[in-house]
Amino acid sequence: MFRKNYFLIILSMFLLLAGAIAAFGQTAPISGTVEMVKADGSTEPVEDALVEVFRVDQKGGGMTDKTDKNGHFSFAGVQLGGTYVVSVSKAGLGPMLSQNIRPGGEGSDRVKIQMKEGDGKRLTEEEVRQVLTQASTGQMSAEDKKAQEEYEKNVAEVEAKNKKIESTNATVEAALKAGVEAFNKKDYDMAIAKFDEGINANPDFVGSAPTLLNNKGASLKERAVAYYNKMVTSKDPAEKKELLPKVRQDFEDAFASYNKAWTVSKNANTADISDQKNYEAAKNETLKGVNDTVRLMIRTDTTNDVIKDDVKMLMEKYVASEPDKEKKNKSQVYLGQYLTAVGDLENAVAAYRKAVEMAPDNPDAVGGLGLALYSLAYTSDSMEQKQESLNYMQLYLDMAPKDHSFRDGIQGAVDDLKSQKLKPQKISAKN
């Protein structure tokens, strides 16, 4: 008796030309491909599946073949004039039939059979014929009907999901292309708007969101620079006053965009990362964007203490990932400068100490450490910290070029400490 689960086999119907062919003794091939439909609706070839061909109007065994690595199978020398059914099975997949195939007829050389996960059952010839009988007479058990309905529901859901994915992908691709074109024309307003369109289409998808967010960050950063350059060259005090908040906001928003890109990448499921190389490249671009944004915040005096913790976290990640020693040290100094600017002096001192360890002869690192210690000493009224700050600042004065940007400020701080009867002690940053 034909039992449950057998109608999980969904018959793939082919509408073929029905003209009778008097072809006794003549043959033609039946060939095609077998693929598996995955949960996300995508497909992949099924290798080493068992493919069997049975003639519907004659009993007595059939022909067999195995699919190759591309899921392809082929039967040469199939007798013309008959109607055939192809049965496919493989461990871990549900059996599948494709019926009404006529050798030499339309579609017989490109039969496509799609399988899904299942119990790996191989149908006997008798079971194949029972399935065909049930399908032709409409006689289905309650369990078979339920299985059929569930299958059709799943197919509909997959199709709907695929249509949504196709629509989303089209939106993302169009937005990315338009955004890049606008960026290259320095139309940063349009670029930001287009990148936002792409982001909003799929805001947490690791395959597109980090790239779009990085591009948005770059656009905001470039617009901030344009505002700043306009501000410093303007002779209108009112215009200068109007532009400064825009510079500050764009740098803050640029950092927020990079920070979001990092969060999306960090939270991505391994299964969603289809291209590891592109995934790592996007993460690197995020950290580079963060580093450049922080550098520009410092240069334009637009640092923001609200984002302090995230800046510290991402800058440390950038420094850790940067292979170039000179760039690594510069960025460590940027972190010290940023933390000093926002008043986090203890962390600034710690950041500068690391910078000095990396490059003991770097006046930016040595001078920055001296100034941070000097500022911290006045908040804690620590003579020990004042002495250490004086030591590093004197070391800076001994090593730094005469036109170095820190020199005037450090000379004033050294004179202040000397007026308090402190004397610089000879130290080496290499110790």
C-alpha positions as CSV (number, residue, x, y, z in Angstrom):
1,M,0.0,0.0,0.0
2,F,1.3,3.5,-0.9
3,R,2.0,5.2,2.4
4,K,2.5,8.7,3.8
5,N,5.3,11.1,2.7
6,Y,5.4,9.8,-0.8
7,F,3.5,12.8,-2.1
8,L,6.1,15.1,-0.7
9,I,7.4,14.3,-4.2
10,I,6.1,17.3,-6.2
11,L,5.6,16.5,-9.8
12,S,7.3,18.9,-12.2
13,M,4.9,19.1,-15.1
14,F,6.1,19.7,-18.6
15,L,3.8,20.8,-21.4
16,L,5.1,19.0,-24.4
17,L,4.0,18.6,-27.9
18,A,1.7,15.6,-28.1
19,G,2.1,14.7,-31.7
20,A,2.4,10.9,-32.1
21,I,5.7,9.8,-33.7
22,A,6.0,6.5,-35.4
23,A,9.5,5.8,-34.3
24,F,10.0,2.2,-33.4
25,G,13.6,1.6,-33.0
26,Q,14.6,5.3,-33.0
27,T,16.1,6.9,-30.0
28,A,16.7,10.4,-28.5
29,P,18.4,11.6,-25.3
30,I,16.8,12.8,-22.0
31,S,19.1,15.1,-20.1
32,G,18.9,17.9,-17.6
33,T,20.0,19.2,-14.2
34,V,19.2,18.6,-10.5
35,E,19.5,21.4,-8.0
36,M,18.7,21.9,-4.3
37,V,16.5,24.8,-3.2
38,K,17.9,26.2,0.0
39,A,16.0,27.9,2.8
40,D,16.8,31.4,1.5
41,G,15.5,30.5,-1.9
42,S,18.9,30.2,-3.6
43,T,19.9,27.1,-5.4
44,E,23.0,25.0,-5.9
45,P,23.8,21.9,-8.1
46,V,23.3,18.5,-6.5
47,E,26.2,16.2,-7.2
48,D,26.0,12.4,-7.1
49,A,22.2,12.2,-7.0
50,L,20.7,9.0,-8.3
51,V,18.6,9.7,-11.4
52,E,16.2,6.9,-12.7
53,V,14.1,7.0,-15.8
54,F,10.9,4.8,-16.1
55,R,8.6,4.5,-19.1
56,V,5.1,5.2,-18.0
57,D,3.3,2.8,-20.3
58,Q,5.7,-0.2,-19.8
59,K,6.9,-1.9,-16.7
60,G,10.1,-3.7,-16.2
61,G,12.9,-1.5,-14.8
62,G,14.5,1.7,-16.0
63,M,17.8,3.4,-16.7
64,T,20.0,5.0,-14.0
65,D,22.6,7.7,-13.9
66,K,24.4,9.9,-11.3
67,T,24.6,13.6,-11.5
68,D,28.1,15.3,-12.0
69,K,29.5,18.2,-10.0
70,N,27.3,20.6,-11.9
71,G,24.1,18.5,-11.2
72,H,23.9,17.4,-14.8
73,F,22.6,14.0,-15.9
74,S,22.1,12.5,-19.4
75,F,20.5,9.3,-20.8
76,A,21.3,8.6,-24.5
77,G,19.4,6.1,-26.6
78,V,16.0,6.5,-25.0
79,Q,13.4,5.0,-27.3
80,L,11.1,7.4,-29.1
81,G,7.4,7.1,-28.9
82,G,7.1,6.6,-25.2
83,T,6.3,8.9,-22.2
84,Y,8.8,8.8,-19.3
85,V,9.1,9.9,-15.7
86,V,12.4,10.9,-14.1
87,S,12.9,10.0,-10.4
88,V,15.7,11.6,-8.4
89,S,16.9,10.7,-4.9
90,K,19.9,11.4,-2.6
91,A,20.7,11.1,1.1
92,G,19.4,14.2,3.0
93,L,17.0,15.3,0.3
94,G,13.4,14.4,-0.5
95,P,12.7,12.3,-3.6
96,M,11.4,14.2,-6.6
97,L,9.7,13.3,-9.9
98,S,9.5,14.9,-13.2
99,Q,6.8,13.4,-15.5
100,N,5.4,13.6,-19.1
101,I,8.8,13.6,-20.7
102,R,9.0,12.5,-24.3
103,P,12.4,11.9,-25.8
104,G,13.0,14.3,-28.7
105,G,10.2,16.5,-27.5
106,E,10.3,20.0,-26.2
107,G,12.2,20.3,-23.0
108,S,13.5,16.7,-22.9
109,D,17.1,17.9,-23.2
110,R,16.8,20.4,-20.4
111,V,14.8,18.8,-17.7
112,K,15.2,20.8,-14.4
113,I,14.5,19.1,-11.2
114,Q,14.6,20.9,-7.9
115,M,14.9,19.1,-4.5
116,K,14.6,20.1,-0.9
117,E,15.8,18.7,2.3
118,G,14.2,15.3,3.2
119,D,14.6,11.8,4.4
120,G,16.8,10.6,1.4
121,K,14.3,7.9,0.4
122,R,14.7,6.3,-3.0
123,L,11.3,5.4,-4.6
124,T,10.9,1.9,-6.1
125,E,9.4,1.6,-9.6
126,E,6.1,0.5,-8.0
127,E,6.0,3.6,-5.7
128,V,6.7,5.9,-8.7
129,R,3.8,4.4,-10.5
130,Q,1.6,4.8,-7.4
131,V,2.5,8.5,-7.2
132,L,1.6,8.9,-10.9
133,T,-1.7,7.2,-10.4
134,Q,-2.6,9.4,-7.5
135,A,-1.7,12.5,-9.4
136,S,-3.7,11.5,-12.4
137,T,-6.8,10.5,-10.5
138,G,-6.7,13.2,-7.9
139,Q,-6.8,10.5,-5.1
140,M,-4.7,11.8,-2.3
141,S,-4.7,10.8,1.4
142,A,-5.3,13.5,4.0
143,E,-1.6,13.4,4.9
144,D,-0.6,13.8,1.3
145,K,-2.9,16.7,0.9
146,K,-1.5,18.3,4.0
147,A,2.0,17.8,2.8
148,Q,1.1,19.2,-0.6
149,E,-0.4,22.3,0.9
150,E,2.6,22.8,3.2
151,Y,4.9,22.5,0.3
152,E,2.9,25.0,-1.8
153,K,2.9,27.4,1.2
154,N,6.6,27.2,1.5
155,V,7.1,27.7,-2.2
156,A,4.9,30.8,-2.1
157,E,6.9,32.2,0.9
158,V,10.2,31.6,-0.8
159,E,9.0,33.3,-4.0
160,A,7.7,36.3,-2.0
161,K,11.0,36.5,-0.1
162,N,12.9,36.3,-3.4
163,K,10.9,39.1,-4.9
164,K,11.5,41.2,-1.9
165,I,15.2,40.5,-2.0
166,E,15.3,41.3,-5.7
167,S,13.5,44.6,-5.1
168,T,15.8,45.5,-2.2
169,N,18.9,44.6,-4.1
170,A,17.8,46.8,-7.0
171,T,17.2,49.7,-4.7
172,V,20.6,49.3,-3.0
173,E,22.5,49.0,-6.3
174,A,20.8,52.0,-7.8
175,A,21.4,54.1,-4.6
176,L,25.0,53.0,-4.4
177,K,25.7,53.9,-8.0
178,A,23.9,57.3,-7.8
179,G,25.7,58.1,-4.5
180,V,29.1,57.4,-5.9
181,E,28.4,59.4,-9.0
182,A,27.3,62.4,-6.9
183,F,30.3,62.0,-4.5
184,N,32.7,62.1,-7.5
185,K,31.0,65.4,-8.6
186,K,31.4,66.7,-5.1
187,D,27.6,67.0,-4.7
188,Y,27.8,65.8,-1.2
189,D,24.1,66.6,-0.3
190,M,22.9,64.3,-3.1
191,A,25.5,61.6,-2.3
192,I,24.4,61.5,1.4
193,A,20.7,61.3,0.3
194,K,21.4,58.4,-2.1
195,F,23.5,56.5,0.4
196,D,20.7,56.9,2.9
197,E,18.2,55.4,0.4
198,G,20.4,52.3,0.1
199,I,20.9,52.0,3.9
200,N,17.2,52.3,4.6
201,A,16.4,49.6,2.1
202,N,18.2,47.0,4.3
203,P,19.8,48.8,7.3
204,D,21.3,45.7,9.0
205,F,22.4,43.6,6.0
206,V,26.2,43.0,6.3
207,G,26.4,42.5,2.5
208,S,25.6,46.2,1.8
209,A,25.0,48.4,4.8
210,P,28.6,48.8,5.9
211,T,29.7,49.9,2.5
212,L,26.9,52.4,2.2
213,L,27.5,53.6,5.7
214,N,31.2,54.0,5.0
215,N,30.4,56.0,1.9
216,K,27.9,58.2,3.8
217,G,30.6,58.8,6.4
218,A,33.1,59.8,3.7
219,S,30.5,62.2,2.1
220,L,29.7,63.8,5.5
221,K,33.4,64.2,6.2
222,E,34.1,65.8,2.9
223,R,31.2,68.2,3.3
224,A,32.4,69.2,6.7
225,V,35.8,70.0,5.2
226,A,34.2,72.1,2.5
227,Y,32.2,74.0,5.1
228,Y,35.3,74.5,7.2
229,N,37.3,75.8,4.2
230,K,34.5,78.2,3.4
231,M,34.3,79.3,7.0
232,V,38.1,80.2,7.3
233,T,38.1,82.1,4.1
234,S,34.9,84.0,4.7
235,K,35.1,87.7,5.7
236,D,31.5,87.7,6.9
237,P,31.3,87.1,10.7
238,A,27.7,86.0,10.4
239,E,28.6,83.4,7.8
240,K,31.4,82.1,9.9
241,K,29.1,81.8,12.9
242,E,26.6,79.9,10.8
243,L,29.1,77.5,9.3
244,L,30.9,76.3,12.4
245,P,27.9,74.3,13.8
246,K,27.5,72.7,10.4
247,V,31.2,71.6,10.4
248,R,30.8,70.2,13.9
249,Q,27.6,68.3,13.1
250,D,28.9,66.8,9.9
251,F,32.0,65.4,11.6
252,E,29.8,64.0,14.4
253,D,27.4,62.5,11.9
254,A,30.3,61.1,9.9
255,F,31.6,59.3,13.0
256,A,28.1,58.0,13.8
257,S,27.9,56.5,10.3
258,Y,31.2,54.8,10.6
259,N,30.3,53.6,14.1
260,K,27.0,52.1,12.7
261,A,29.0,50.4,10.0
262,W,31.2,48.8,12.6
263,T,28.2,47.7,14.6
264,V,26.6,46.0,11.6
265,S,29.8,44.2,10.8
266,K,30.4,43.1,14.4
267,N,26.9,41.8,14.8
268,A,26.7,39.9,11.5
269,N,26.0,36.2,11.6
270,T,28.6,34.1,10.0
271,A,26.0,32.6,7.6
272,D,25.3,36.1,6.3
273,I,28.9,36.8,5.3
274,S,29.0,35.5,1.8
275,D,32.3,37.2,0.8
276,Q,34.8,37.2,3.7
277,K,37.3,39.3,1.7
278,N,34.8,42.1,1.1
279,Y,33.6,41.8,4.7
280,E,37.1,42.4,6.0
281,A,37.7,45.2,3.5
282,A,34.6,47.0,4.6
283,K,35.7,46.8,8.3
284,N,39.1,48.2,7.4
285,E,37.5,51.1,5.5
286,T,35.4,51.8,8.5
287,L,38.4,52.1,10.8
288,K,40.3,54.2,8.3
289,G,37.3,56.5,8.1
290,V,37.1,56.8,11.9
291,N,40.8,57.6,12.1
292,D,40.5,60.3,9.4
293,T,37.4,61.8,11.0
294,V,39.1,62.1,14.4
295,R,42.2,63.6,12.9
296,L,40.0,66.3,11.2
297,M,38.0,66.9,14.4
298,I,41.3,67.7,16.1
299,R,42.6,70.0,13.4
300,T,39.3,71.9,13.1
301,D,38.8,72.1,16.9
302,T,35.4,70.4,16.7
303,T,35.9,67.4,19.0
304,N,32.9,66.1,20.9
305,D,33.0,64.4,24.3
306,V,29.6,62.8,23.8
307,I,31.1,60.2,21.5
308,K,34.3,59.8,23.6
309,D,33.9,56.2,24.5
310,D,33.2,55.0,21.0
311,V,36.1,57.1,19.6
312,K,38.4,55.5,22.1
313,M,37.2,52.0,21.3
314,L,37.4,52.4,17.5
315,M,40.7,54.3,17.5
316,E,42.3,51.5,19.6
317,K,41.0,49.0,17.1
318,Y,42.4,51.0,14.2
319,V,45.8,51.3,15.9
320,A,45.8,47.5,16.6
321,S,45.0,46.7,13.0
322,E,47.3,49.2,11.2
323,P,50.4,47.4,10.0
324,D,52.4,50.6,9.1
325,K,54.4,51.6,12.2
326,E,54.4,55.3,11.3
327,K,50.7,55.4,10.7
328,K,50.1,53.4,13.9
329,N,52.0,55.9,16.0
330,K,50.4,58.9,14.4
331,S,47.0,57.5,15.2
332,Q,47.9,56.7,18.8
333,V,48.9,60.4,19.1
334,Y,45.6,61.5,17.6
335,L,43.8,59.5,20.3
336,G,45.9,61.3,22.9
337,Q,45.1,64.6,21.3
338,Y,41.4,63.9,21.1
339,L,41.2,62.7,24.7
340,T,43.1,65.8,25.9
341,A,40.7,68.0,23.9
342,V,37.6,66.5,25.5
343,G,39.1,66.7,29.0
344,D,39.7,62.9,29.6
345,L,43.2,63.6,30.9
346,E,43.8,60.2,32.6
347,N,43.1,58.3,29.4
348,A,45.0,60.9,27.4
349,V,48.1,60.3,29.5
350,A,47.7,56.5,29.0
351,A,47.3,57.0,25.2
352,Y,50.4,59.2,25.0
353,R,52.4,56.7,27.0
354,K,51.6,54.1,24.4
355,A,52.6,56.5,21.7
356,V,55.9,57.2,23.4
357,E,56.6,53.5,23.8
358,M,56.0,53.0,20.0
359,A,58.2,55.9,19.0
360,P,60.4,57.4,21.7
361,D,61.8,60.0,19.3
362,N,58.5,61.3,18.2
363,P,58.2,64.9,19.5
364,D,54.4,64.8,19.1
365,A,54.1,61.8,21.4
366,V,56.7,63.2,23.9
367,G,55.3,66.7,24.0
368,G,51.7,65.5,24.1
369,L,52.5,63.3,27.1
370,G,54.2,66.3,28.8
371,L,51.2,68.6,28.2
372,A,48.6,66.0,29.3
373,L,50.6,65.3,32.5
374,Y,50.8,69.1,33.1
375,S,47.1,69.5,32.7
376,L,46.4,66.5,34.9
377,A,48.8,67.7,37.6
378,Y,46.8,70.9,38.0
379,T,43.5,69.0,38.4
380,S,45.1,66.7,41.1
381,D,47.6,69.2,42.5
382,S,50.2,66.5,42.3
383,M,53.8,67.6,42.6
384,E,54.9,64.2,41.4
385,Q,52.9,64.6,38.2
386,K,54.2,68.2,37.8
387,Q,57.7,66.9,38.0
388,E,57.1,64.2,35.5
389,S,55.4,66.6,33.1
390,L,58.3,69.0,33.4
391,N,60.7,66.1,32.6
392,Y,58.9,65.1,29.4
393,M,58.4,68.7,28.3
394,Q,62.1,69.5,28.7
395,L,62.9,66.3,26.7
396,Y,60.5,67.6,24.0
397,L,62.3,71.0,23.9
398,D,65.6,69.2,23.5
399,M,64.4,67.1,20.6
400,A,61.7,69.0,18.7
401,P,62.4,71.3,15.7
402,K,62.4,75.0,16.4
403,D,59.2,75.5,14.5
404,H,57.2,72.6,16.0
405,S,53.6,73.5,16.8
406,F,53.8,72.5,20.5
407,R,56.9,74.5,21.2
408,D,55.4,77.8,22.4
409,G,52.8,76.2,24.6
410,I,55.3,73.8,26.1
411,Q,57.9,76.5,26.7
412,G,55.2,78.5,28.7
413,A,54.3,75.4,30.8
414,V,58.0,74.7,31.5
415,D,58.6,78.3,32.6
416,D,55.5,78.0,34.9
417,L,56.8,74.9,36.6
418,K,60.3,76.3,36.9
419,S,58.8,79.3,38.7
420,Q,57.5,76.8,41.2
421,K,61.1,75.9,42.0
422,L,60.9,72.6,40.0
423,K,63.9,71.6,37.9
424,P,63.8,69.2,34.9
425,Q,65.3,65.8,35.5
426,K,67.2,64.1,32.7
427,I,65.2,61.3,31.3
428,S,65.0,59.2,28.2
429,A,61.7,58.3,26.6
430,K,63.2,55.0,25.7
431,N,63.3,53.9,29.3
